């Protein structure tokens, strides 16, 4: 593979989510030509990496920072991006952190869906509406599967990767709401004002992820 192209990225601000995606994003973006590195463990939330400002955020906050122009670009899961409803440019599927958002019920459950719990109320309502279902949607944070096990909800909509948690709790996937991977997102104004930085970055990321669409 050809070496990363040389282009100036000084003055670019990136929003990256905490955790594993942060590490994978740093690795891919550095291979794309940005002068990034994994910082030492600290309580810092903002890093100056050779002129590139990196903001370490909660996953759900990345689309907000990019949409409102505090960050020029960022990396976020497609599930979080779709739930946010934010109007950001999404030029590259980065093809890591793959998972699926699924409708989950207890094994053998057959009753109607009166109440559905999820961290993704927007996507859950859209999914139910498309199927003509009028279940109540309640938003929860963390241990969503417990809502099924305690009778709080008839079903949940949550992320699934391996399915091991479901199997251990007598739960099963009934339907896939959407598939998700990490995406590069870009502020639409920044794409015009900082095109000399962002266009080469997008092109290089497309090469690295075998993305062939034009912009």
ABEGO torsion letter per residue (X at the ends): XBBBBBBBABGBBBBBBBEAAAAAAAAAAAAAGBBBBBBBBBABABBBBGGBBBBBBBAAAAAAAAAAGABABBBBBAAAAAAAGBBBBBABBAGBGBBBBBBBBBBGBABBBABBBBABAAAAAAAAAAAGBABBBBBBBEGAAAAAAAGABABBBBBBAAGAAAAAAGBBBABBABBBBBBBBBBAAAAAAAAAAAAAAAAAAAAAAGBABBX
